[in-house]
Amino acid sequence: MPSPSREQLRLQERLCAGKSVIGVDIGPQAVSVAQSAVYQGKVTLLKVAAEAIDTSKDRSREEAIGLALKTVLARVNTKKAEIMCVLPGNQTVVENICMPVMPLDELQEAVKLEVLSSQHFAIHRPAFHFQVVGRIVDKGVEKLNVALAVASQASIDSLLARFMPLKAKPLAGQPKTVLAMAPLGLNVAGIIPSAIAIENIIKKSKLKVDETLAVLDMGAISTELNIYRDAHLALSRQIPVTNFDLTRALMGAFFGNTGKVELTSEEADRIKYEYGIPLPGDDLLIEKKITSHQVSSLLRPRLEQLAGEVRRSFDYYSEKTPAGKVDRLIIFGSGARIKGLAEFLGSELDISVSTGDPAHDIELLFEGVLGLKEDSRKLAGAIGASLGDPKGLNLLPAHYQNRKKRFYQKMFLGTTFTIFIGILGIIYFGLLLQVDVQRAEVEAVTSEYQGLVPRLKQLKYGINLQREVKRRPDWSVLFRELSSLSDDLYLTEMDIKGNKVHFSGIVLEKDEAAKEAPNQLLLDLQSRILPDAVLLAAKQKSKKTDARRFEIEGHMGASGGASDKDR
């Protein structure tokens, strides 16, 4: 492979220093990045880099990841770049769901309810993002086809903690080792599932638009099967067989000519990648330790489990989607390096299977950007992320996505405020010219007001006095009424408090008519001046006399009428 020329390298540096997108994939064994930008009207891959996660020097895995991340990002220009990160498939769930046609704000709540209630999204503290990708007709009813990505909030926070700006407040609850290795000062523009990163690669490739493509992304600790219809994700499923499971299967004990034999992990990996899956007719002694028949017997259970899981996923997709037949299968990830795996799956599934090249059909700035083809398979996640759009399916929290928008809003508001202050200054100086005139008018009004104040106080005093007089009862009316008592009635006592009057007296019982005199007096008072008058007592004064004592109580209203309470 020819080395790039000086002109190509200068062009690369110039493009990397401009507006670009950097995809970051933190894998189990290495951190990889890829940088892309628009060049000559096309999205072009500018640069890639990878750094192994080294935990051999008495450092924790978190510290090793932080060091690898800093090292690999130092090889690309991040000044004007947008950072797009990949979440591994074992930390996300990506699904297409059908929802009734409804407004966007109602759809947000409906999708949230689906995430919280469905066992398919059983994730602790789930965070989600969705996009409407089209409309479908289900049993004669039009519905929305919604692409939904769900991940735990903890995994998103842990990833963001590595990129937070220096002046930002640290995310709560993160380990000190993570925060200690996170002084990158970089803003993240997007967080996407690995299935969406692969989708970005497929969209850039020259595939048939009506092709249904399956991608087996087989990594060391997770394997994900994604099915894409017309370059859009239609089904994503975790497969419980990983590349490390095959390594561990080869490390199982077996008996050879020299007795019990066990392979180391390095020997198992070398056998997978150099010798691969034996064919039925192979009869070789590998590494002077194990025969091809023994390799086949150790790997066969796991390989059959892998093929069975893929087949069940294909069957589920066929039942779920009309005419849902998968056209071919591509293997990505470290599993693509296993010799003979594509041939084995092709035979078991009766389908075309090949190993994938993430840079196939993607514009490269120059030949040699990717280096060796074998290494490019490890860069699928980073390359796919660098081809992504932050406006697409994005698990980054909303307040981070709107950061740039808020920045420009602040700039706009600052400029508007400055202009507004300038206009106010002009108006202020104009108003100063009228200050003297206004001051004179104010002084005249003040003088007139001060002259009116004594008159207003006197008028107010007179009004209050009239109100007070009207509220006082006119006791003369009561006295006139009591002055015309019959000859048989005598008042002995009277008590007046406020508008309440209480009086008592005696009546001489000369005849039956005289006995009714207190009652008649009560009726007269009720009908004229004391509507609420009551007879409190009417009893014989003593056994030796015919006199009877009585007591009456009532309330006088203003000016001798009924009381306010009665009215």
C-alpha positions in Angstrom: 0.0 0.0 0.0 1.6 3.3 -1.1 2.3 5.9 1.6 0.3 9.2 1.3 2.0 12.1 -0.3 2.8 15.4 1.5 -0.1 17.1 -0.4 -2.5 14.4 0.8 -1.4 14.7 4.4 -1.7 18.6 4.2 -5.2 18.2 2.8 -6.0 15.7 5.5 -4.9 18.1 8.3 -6.7 21.0 6.7 -10.0 19.1 6.5 -9.6 17.6 10.0 -9.2 21.2 11.4 -12.5 22.2 9.9 -16.0 21.2 10.6 -16.1 17.4 11.0 -17.7 14.5 12.9 -15.6 12.2 15.1 -17.0 8.8 15.9 -15.8 7.2 19.2 -16.3 3.5 20.0 -15.1 2.3 23.4 -14.9 -1.4 23.0 -13.9 -4.1 25.5 -10.3 -4.3 24.2 -9.6 -1.0 22.4 -10.9 2.6 21.9 -11.3 3.5 18.2 -12.1 6.8 16.5 -12.9 7.8 13.0 -13.2 11.4 11.6 -15.3 12.3 8.6 -16.1 15.5 6.8 -17.9 16.7 3.6 -15.3 17.0 0.8 -16.2 17.8 -2.8 -19.9 17.4 -1.9 -19.5 13.9 -0.4 -19.1 12.6 3.2 -15.5 11.4 3.2 -13.6 9.4 5.8 -10.5 11.5 6.7 -8.7 9.6 9.5 -9.0 6.6 11.8 -7.1 5.6 14.9 -7.3 2.9 17.6 -5.6 2.4 21.0 -5.6 -0.8 23.0 -7.0 -0.7 26.6 -3.9 -1.8 28.6 -4.6 -3.0 32.1 -1.3 -4.8 32.6 0.5 -1.9 34.4 -1.3 -1.9 37.8 -4.0 0.4 36.6 -7.8 -0.2 36.9 -9.9 -0.8 33.8 -11.5 2.7 34.1 -8.1 4.3 34.3 -6.9 2.3 31.3 -10.0 3.3 29.3 -9.5 6.9 30.2 -5.8 6.8 29.1 -6.6 5.0 25.8 -9.3 7.5 25.1 -7.1 10.5 25.7 -4.3 9.0 23.6 -6.5 8.1 20.6 -8.3 11.5 20.6 -4.9 13.3 20.6 -4.4 11.8 17.1 -7.4 13.6 15.6 -8.3 17.3 15.6 -11.3 17.9 17.9 -11.4 21.7 17.7 -14.4 22.1 15.4 -15.6 18.5 15.4 -18.8 17.1 16.7 -18.3 14.0 18.9 -20.6 11.0 18.2 -20.3 8.1 20.7 -21.4 4.5 20.3 -23.1 2.5 23.0 -22.5 -1.3 22.8 -25.4 -3.5 21.8 -25.5 -5.2 25.3 -26.3 -1.8 26.8 -29.1 -0.8 24.5 -32.4 -2.0 23.1 -33.4 -0.9 19.6 -36.9 -1.7 18.3 -39.4 -0.6 15.7 -42.9 -0.2 17.3 -46.3 0.7 15.8 -48.1 3.5 17.5 -51.5 5.1 16.7 -51.4 8.4 14.7 -51.3 11.2 17.2 -49.7 14.6 17.8 -46.0 14.6 18.7 -46.4 15.7 22.4 -49.0 12.9 22.9 -46.7 10.4 21.1 -43.9 11.3 23.5 -46.0 10.2 26.5 -47.3 7.1 24.7 -43.8 5.9 23.9 -42.7 6.6 27.5 -45.6 4.5 28.7 -44.6 1.7 26.3 -41.0 1.8 27.5 -42.0 1.7 31.2 -44.6 -1.0 30.8 -43.1 -3.4 28.3 -40.9 -6.3 29.5 -38.9 -6.0 26.3 -37.5 -2.7 27.7 -36.8 -3.9 31.2 -34.0 -1.6 31.9 -33.2 0.2 35.2 -33.7 3.9 34.9 -34.4 3.8 31.2 -33.6 6.7 28.9 -35.0 6.7 25.4 -35.3 8.5 22.1 -37.5 7.8 19.1 -38.1 8.9 15.6 -41.1 8.5 13.3 -39.6 6.7 10.3 -42.9 6.3 8.3 -46.4 5.1 8.3 -47.8 1.6 7.9 -51.2 0.0 7.5 -52.0 -2.6 10.2 -55.2 -4.5 9.7 -56.7 -1.6 7.7 -55.6 1.0 10.2 -52.9 3.5 9.5 -50.3 3.7 12.2 -46.9 5.3 12.9 -43.7 3.3 12.4 -41.5 4.5 15.3 -37.8 3.6 15.7 -37.1 3.5 19.4 -33.7 3.3 21.2 -33.6 2.6 25.0 -30.6 2.5 27.3 -30.0 2.8 31.0 -29.4 6.3 32.2 -26.4 5.0 34.2 -24.5 3.9 31.0 -25.2 7.2 29.3 -24.0 9.2 32.4 -20.9 7.0 32.6 -20.0 7.7 29.0 -20.7 11.4 29.3 -18.5 11.6 32.4 -15.5 10.9 30.1 -16.2 13.9 27.9 -17.5 16.5 30.2 -16.0 20.0 29.8 -13.6 21.0 32.6 -15.9 23.7 33.9 -19.0 21.5 33.9 -20.5 20.1 37.1 -19.5 16.4 37.5 -22.3 13.9 37.1 -23.5 12.7 40.4 -22.8 9.1 41.5 -19.9 8.4 39.1 -16.8 6.6 40.4 -13.8 8.9 41.3 -11.7 6.9 38.8 -14.0 7.9 36.0 -14.1 11.6 36.9 -10.3 11.6 37.5 -9.7 10.4 33.9 -12.3 12.8 32.3 -10.6 16.2 31.8 -11.1 16.1 28.0 -13.1 19.3 27.8 -15.2 18.0 24.9 -18.9 18.3 24.2 -20.7 15.2 23.0 -23.1 15.8 20.1 -24.7 12.4 20.0 -24.9 8.9 21.6 -26.1 6.2 19.3 -26.6 2.4 19.6 -24.2 0.2 17.7 -27.1 -0.9 15.5 -27.6 2.6 14.3 -23.8 3.0 13.6 -24.0 0.0 11.3 -27.1 1.5 9.7 -25.1 4.6 8.8 -22.5 2.5 7.1 -25.2 0.6 5.1 -26.8 3.9 4.0 -23.5 5.1 2.5 -22.8 1.8 0.7 -24.0 1.0 -2.8 -26.5 -1.7 -1.9 -29.7 -2.5 -3.7 -32.5 -0.3 -2.3 -34.9 -3.3 -2.0 -32.4 -5.6 -0.3 -33.0 -7.1 3.2 -29.6 -7.3 4.8 -28.7 -9.0 8.1 -25.6 -8.0 10.0 -24.1 -10.2 12.7 -22.0 -7.8 14.9 -19.9 -10.3 16.8 -17.7 -8.9 19.5 -15.7 -10.2 22.4 -18.4 -9.8 25.0 -21.6 -9.2 23.0 -23.1 -10.3 19.8 -26.0 -8.4 18.1 -28.0 -9.4 15.0 -29.5 -6.5 13.1 -31.8 -6.8 10.1 -32.0 -3.8 7.7 -34.8 -3.4 5.1 -34.1 -0.7 2.5 -31.1 0.4 4.6 -33.3 1.1 7.7 -33.2 -1.0 10.9 -36.1 -3.4 11.0 -35.1 -5.8 13.8 -32.3 -5.8 16.5 -31.7 -8.8 18.8 -29.0 -9.8 21.2 -27.4 -13.3 20.5 -26.1 -15.2 23.5 -23.0 -16.4 21.8 -19.9 -14.2 21.7 -16.4 -14.4 20.2 -15.1 -15.0 23.8 -17.5 -17.9 24.2 -15.8 -19.6 21.2 -12.4 -18.9 22.8 -13.6 -20.3 26.1 -14.9 -23.4 24.3 -11.5 -24.1 22.9 -10.0 -23.7 26.3 -11.9 -26.7 27.6 -9.9 -29.7 28.7 -9.5 -32.7 26.4 -7.3 -35.8 26.2 -4.7 -36.3 23.5 -1.8 -38.7 23.0 0.1 -37.0 25.7 -2.7 -37.0 28.2 -4.9 -34.1 29.4 -4.4 -30.9 27.4 -5.7 -27.4 27.9 -5.2 -24.4 25.6 -4.4 -20.9 26.8 -6.5 -18.0 25.6 -3.7 -16.8 23.3 -3.5 -20.3 21.8 -7.3 -20.5 21.4 -7.5 -17.1 19.7 -4.6 -18.0 17.3 -6.3 -21.3 16.3 -9.6 -19.4 15.7 -8.0 -16.8 13.5 -5.3 -18.8 11.7 -6.8 -22.3 11.4 -10.5 -21.5 11.9 -13.4 -23.9 11.8 -12.2 -27.3 10.4 -14.0 -28.8 7.4 -15.4 -32.3 7.7 -12.5 -33.9 5.8 -9.7 -32.0 7.6 -7.3 -34.2 9.7 -4.5 -31.9 11.0 -2.5 -31.6 14.2 -2.6 -28.0 15.2 0.0 -26.3 17.4 1.3 -29.8 18.1 -1.5 -30.0 20.7 -4.9 -30.5 19.2 -6.3 -32.1 16.1 -8.9 -30.6 13.8 -11.4 -33.2 15.0 -10.9 -32.0 18.6 -11.3 -28.4 17.5 -14.5 -29.2 15.7 -15.9 -31.1 18.7 -15.1 -28.3 21.1 -16.5 -25.5 18.9 -19.5 -27.4 17.4 -22.0 -26.9 20.3 -21.4 -23.2 20.4 -21.4 -22.8 16.6 -24.7 -24.7 16.4 -26.2 -22.5 19.1 -25.1 -19.4 17.2 -26.6 -20.7 13.9 -29.8 -21.6 15.8 -30.2 -18.2 17.3 -29.7 -16.5 14.0 -32.2 -18.8 12.3 -34.8 -18.1 15.0 -34.3 -14.4 14.4 -34.8 -14.8 10.7 -38.0 -16.8 11.3 -39.4 -14.2 13.7 -38.7 -11.4 11.2 -40.4 -13.5 8.4 -43.5 -13.8 10.6 -43.5 -10.2 11.7 -43.0 -8.7 8.2 -44.8 -9.6 5.0 -42.4 -11.0 2.5 -39.7 -10.7 5.2 -37.0 -12.9 3.7 -33.4 -12.0 4.4 -31.3 -11.8 1.3 -27.8 -12.1 2.8 -25.8 -12.0 6.0 -22.7 -9.9 6.8 -20.4 -10.5 9.8 -18.8 -7.5 11.5 -16.7 -7.2 14.6 -13.9 -9.4 15.9 -15.9 -12.5 15.0 -15.4 -11.6 11.3 -11.8 -12.6 11.7 -12.7 -16.3 12.6 -11.6 -18.3 9.7 -14.4 -20.4 8.1 -17.2 -18.8 10.2 -18.9 -17.3 7.2 -18.8 -20.6 5.3 -20.2 -22.5 8.3 -23.1 -20.1 8.8 -23.8 -20.0 5.1 -24.1 -23.8 5.1 -26.2 -24.0 8.2 -28.6 -21.1 7.2 -28.6 -21.7 3.5 -28.0 -18.1 2.8 -25.1 -16.0 1.4 -22.8 -15.0 4.2 -19.7 -12.9 4.0 -17.4 -10.9 6.2 -18.0 -7.2 6.2 -15.7 -4.3 5.4 -17.1 -1.1 7.0 -15.2 1.1 4.5 -16.7 -0.7 1.5 -18.2 1.9 -0.9 -17.4 4.7 1.5 -15.5 7.7 0.2 -11.9 7.7 1.5 -9.8 10.8 1.4 -6.9 8.7 -0.1 -6.0 5.1 -0.2 -4.4 4.0 3.0 -6.6 6.0 5.4 -7.8 2.7 6.9 -4.5 0.8 6.8 -4.9 -3.0 6.8 -8.3 -4.4 5.8 -8.3 -6.8 8.8 -8.1 -3.8 11.2 -10.9 -2.0 9.5 -13.4 -4.6 10.8 -12.7 -3.4 14.4 -13.5 0.2 13.3 -17.1 -0.4 12.2 -18.7 1.3 15.2 -16.4 4.4 15.1 -16.8 4.7 11.3 -20.6 4.4 11.5 -20.8 7.0 14.3 -18.7 9.4 12.2 -21.2 9.1 9.4 -24.1 9.8 11.8 -26.3 12.9 12.2 -27.0 14.3 15.7 -30.5 15.1 14.5 -31.2 11.4 14.0 -31.9 8.7 16.7 -29.8 10.1 19.6 -29.7 9.0 23.3 -27.9 12.1 24.4 -30.1 14.0 27.0 -32.1 16.8 25.6 -30.3 19.5 27.6 -27.0 18.5 26.1 -28.4 18.4 22.5 -29.7 22.0 22.9 -26.5 23.4 24.2 -25.4 24.9 20.9 -28.8 26.2 20.2 -28.8 27.9 23.6 -25.4 29.4 22.9 -26.6 31.1 19.7 -29.7 32.2 21.5 -27.6 33.8 24.2 -25.5 35.6 21.4 -28.7 36.8 19.8 -30.2 38.0 23.0 -26.9 39.7 23.9 -26.8 41.6 20.6 -30.5 42.4 20.9 -30.0 43.7 24.4 -27.1 45.9 23.2 -29.2 47.4 20.4 -32.1 47.9 22.9 -29.8 49.8 25.3 -28.6 52.0 22.5 -32.2 52.9 21.6 -33.0 53.6 25.2 -30.0 55.9 25.4 -31.3 58.0 22.4 -34.8 58.1 23.9 -33.3 59.1 27.3 -31.4 62.1 25.9 -34.4 63.2 24.0 -36.5 63.1 27.1 -34.0 65.2 29.1 -35.0 68.1 26.9 -38.5 68.0 28.3 -37.5 67.6 31.9 -37.8 71.3 32.8 -41.3 71.6 31.3 -42.5 68.5 33.0 -41.0 69.6 36.3 -42.9 72.9 36.2 -46.1 71.1 35.5 -45.5 68.8 38.4 -44.8 71.7 40.7 -48.1 73.4 39.7 -50.1 70.2 40.2 -48.4 69.7 43.6 -49.3 73.3 44.7 -52.9 72.8 43.7 -53.1 69.5 45.5 -51.6 70.9 48.7 -54.4 73.6 48.6 -57.1 71.0 48.3 -55.9 68.7 51.1 -57.4 70.7 54.0 -60.7 71.0 52.3 -60.7 67.3 51.5 -59.9 66.5 55.2 -62.8 68.8 56.4 -65.2 67.2 53.9 -64.2 63.7 55.0 -64.7 64.6 58.7 -68.2 65.9 58.0 -69.1 62.8 56.0 -67.9 60.5 58.8 -69.8 62.5 61.4 -73.0 62.2 59.4 -72.5 58.4 59.1 -71.9 58.1 62.8 -75.1 60.1 63.7 -77.1 57.9 61.3 -75.8 54.7 62.9 -76.8 55.8 66.5 -80.3 54.6 67.6 -83.0 57.3 68.3 -84.0 56.4 71.9 -86.6 59.2 71.9 -88.9 56.9 69.9 -88.6 54.2 72.6 -89.2 56.8 75.4 -92.3 58.1 73.7 -93.6 54.6 73.4 -93.0 53.8 77.1 -94.5 57.0 78.2 -97.9 55.9 77.1 -98.0 52.7 79.3 -101.4 51.6 80.7 -102.2 52.3 84.3 -101.5 48.8 85.3 -97.9 48.8 84.1 -95.0 50.3 86.0 -91.3 50.4 84.9 -88.8 49.7 87.6 -85.5 49.5 85.8 -83.9 50.2 82.3 -80.4 49.4 81.0 -79.1 50.6 77.6 -75.8 49.3 76.2 -75.0 50.2 72.6 -78.2 49.5 70.6 -79.4 46.9 73.2 -82.1 47.8 75.7 -83.2 45.8 78.7 -86.0 47.0 81.0 -88.2 45.5 83.7 -91.3 46.4 85.6 -94.4 45.2 87.4 -98.1 44.8 86.4 -101.0 44.9 88.8 -103.3 42.0 88.1 -106.6 43.8 88.8 -108.5 41.7 86.2 -107.8 39.2 83.4 -107.1 42.0 80.9 -104.3 43.4 83.2 -102.6 40.0 83.2 -102.1 40.2 79.5 -100.7 43.7 79.7 -96.9 42.6 79.4 -97.8 40.5 76.3 -99.6 43.4 74.7 -96.7 45.7 75.5 -94.3 43.1 73.8 -96.5 43.0 70.7 -96.6 46.8 70.5 -92.8 47.1 70.7 -92.2 44.3 68.1 -94.5 45.9 65.6 -93.0 49.4 66.0 -89.5 49.8 67.2 -88.1 46.5 68.6 -88.8 43.7 66.1 -86.6 41.2 68.0 -88.0 42.1 71.5 -88.5 39.1 73.7 -90.2 38.6 77.0 -87.6 37.2 79.4 -89.7 36.8 82.5 -93.3 37.3 83.6 -93.9 35.9 87.1 -95.8 36.8 90.3 -93.7 39.0 92.5 -94.9 37.4 95.8 -97.8 35.4 97.2 -99.0 38.3 99.3 -99.6 40.7 96.4 -101.3 40.7 93.0 -98.3 42.3 91.3 -96.5 40.3 88.5 -92.9 41.1 87.5 -91.8 41.1 83.8 -88.6 41.7 81.8 -88.3 42.7 78.1 -85.1 42.9 75.9 -84.5 44.0 72.3 -82.3 45.9 69.9 -82.7 49.4 68.5 -81.6 50.1 64.9 -80.3 53.4 63.6 -82.7 56.3 63.8 -85.1 54.3 65.9 -85.8 51.5 63.3 -84.9 47.8 63.4 -81.3 46.8 64.0 -78.9 46.1 61.1 -78.8 42.5 62.2 -82.6 42.2 61.8 -82.5 43.9 58.4 
